[in-house]
Amino acid sequence: MATAQNSDVSALSYEQARDELVRVVHELEQGSSTLEESLALWERGEAAAKRCEEWLLGAKARLDAARSASSD
Protein backbone atom coordinates (compact mmCIF):
# COMPACT_ATOMS: atom_id res chain seq x y z
CA MET A 1 0.00 0.00 0.00
CA ALA A 2 1.69 3.19 -1.17
CA THR A 3 0.91 6.30 0.80
CA ALA A 4 1.82 9.93 0.23
CA GLN A 5 4.15 9.71 3.23
CA ASN A 6 6.07 6.86 1.58
CA SER A 7 6.12 8.35 -1.92
CA ASP A 8 8.77 10.89 -0.88
CA VAL A 9 11.17 7.98 -0.32
CA SER A 10 11.69 7.82 -4.09
CA ALA A 11 13.64 11.09 -3.90
CA LEU A 12 16.09 9.88 -1.24
CA SER A 13 19.73 9.11 -1.87
CA TYR A 14 20.97 5.65 -0.93
CA GLU A 15 22.43 6.93 2.32
CA GLN A 16 19.24 8.80 3.24
CA ALA A 17 17.09 5.74 2.51
CA ARG A 18 19.42 3.51 4.52
CA ASP A 19 19.34 5.92 7.47
CA GLU A 20 15.55 6.10 7.25
CA LEU A 21 15.34 2.31 7.29
CA VAL A 22 17.57 2.17 10.37
CA ARG A 23 15.38 4.78 12.07
CA VAL A 24 12.20 2.85 11.28
CA VAL A 25 13.64 -0.44 12.53
CA HIS A 26 14.75 1.25 15.75
CA GLU A 27 11.28 2.70 16.31
CA LEU A 28 9.61 -0.64 15.65
CA GLU A 29 11.98 -2.39 18.03
CA GLN A 30 10.97 0.02 20.80
CA GLY A 31 7.50 -1.49 20.67
CA SER A 32 5.81 1.65 21.99
CA SER A 33 3.82 2.45 18.85
CA THR A 34 0.15 1.70 18.36
CA LEU A 35 -0.81 -0.94 15.82
CA GLU A 36 -1.71 1.72 13.28
CA GLU A 37 1.60 3.54 13.83
CA SER A 38 3.48 0.27 13.58
CA LEU A 39 1.82 -0.54 10.27
CA ALA A 40 2.69 2.91 8.92
CA LEU A 41 6.28 2.48 10.09
CA TRP A 42 6.45 -0.95 8.48
CA GLU A 43 5.23 0.49 5.17
CA ARG A 44 7.76 3.30 5.44
CA GLY A 45 10.52 0.77 6.11
CA GLU A 46 9.46 -1.32 3.12
CA ALA A 47 9.57 1.77 0.92
CA ALA A 48 13.03 2.72 2.22
CA ALA A 49 14.32 -0.84 1.69
CA LYS A 50 12.97 -0.82 -1.86
CA ARG A 51 14.72 2.50 -2.51
CA CYS A 52 18.01 1.08 -1.22
CA GLU A 53 17.59 -1.92 -3.49
CA GLU A 54 16.93 0.35 -6.48
CA TRP A 55 20.16 2.24 -5.77
CA LEU A 56 22.15 -0.95 -5.36
CA LEU A 57 20.78 -2.48 -8.56
CA GLY A 58 21.58 0.74 -10.41
CA ALA A 59 25.12 0.74 -9.05
CA LYS A 60 25.59 -2.89 -10.07
CA ALA A 61 24.36 -2.13 -13.58
CA ARG A 62 26.82 0.75 -13.86
CA LEU A 63 29.69 -1.43 -12.66
CA ASP A 64 28.74 -4.21 -15.06
CA ALA A 65 28.61 -1.71 -17.93
CA ALA A 66 32.01 -0.27 -16.98
CA ARG A 67 33.56 -3.73 -16.76
CA SER A 68 32.06 -4.69 -20.09
CA ALA A 69 33.34 -1.49 -21.74
CA SER A 70 36.84 -1.93 -20.34
CA SER A 71 37.09 -5.54 -21.52
CA ASP A 72 36.18 -4.62 -25.11
C-alpha positions in Angstrom: 0.0 0.0 0.0 1.7 3.2 -1.2 0.9 6.3 0.8 1.8 9.9 0.2 4.1 9.7 3.2 6.1 6.9 1.6 6.1 8.4 -1.9 8.8 10.9 -0.9 11.2 8.0 -0.3 11.7 7.8 -4.1 13.6 11.1 -3.9 16.1 9.9 -1.2 19.7 9.1 -1.9 21.0 5.6 -0.9 22.4 6.9 2.3 19.2 8.8 3.2 17.1 5.7 2.5 19.4 3.5 4.5 19.3 5.9 7.5 15.5 6.1 7.3 15.3 2.3 7.3 17.6 2.2 10.4 15.4 4.8 12.1 12.2 2.9 11.3 13.6 -0.4 12.5 14.7 1.2 15.8 11.3 2.7 16.3 9.6 -0.6 15.6 12.0 -2.4 18.0 11.0 0.0 20.8 7.5 -1.5 20.7 5.8 1.6 22.0 3.8 2.5 18.8 0.2 1.7 18.4 -0.8 -0.9 15.8 -1.7 1.7 13.3 1.6 3.5 13.8 3.5 0.3 13.6 1.8 -0.5 10.3 2.7 2.9 8.9 6.3 2.5 10.1 6.5 -1.0 8.5 5.2 0.5 5.2 7.8 3.3 5.4 10.5 0.8 6.1 9.5 -1.3 3.1 9.6 1.8 0.9 13.0 2.7 2.2 14.3 -0.8 1.7 13.0 -0.8 -1.9 14.7 2.5 -2.5 18.0 1.1 -1.2 17.6 -1.9 -3.5 16.9 0.3 -6.5 20.2 2.2 -5.8 22.2 -1.0 -5.4 20.8 -2.5 -8.6 21.6 0.7 -10.4 25.1 0.7 -9.1 25.6 -2.9 -10.1 24.4 -2.1 -13.6 26.8 0.8 -13.9 29.7 -1.4 -12.7 28.7 -4.2 -15.1 28.6 -1.7 -17.9 32.0 -0.3 -17.0 33.6 -3.7 -16.8 32.1 -4.7 -20.1 33.3 -1.5 -21.7 36.8 -1.9 -20.3 37.1 -5.5 -21.5 36.2 -4.6 -25.1 
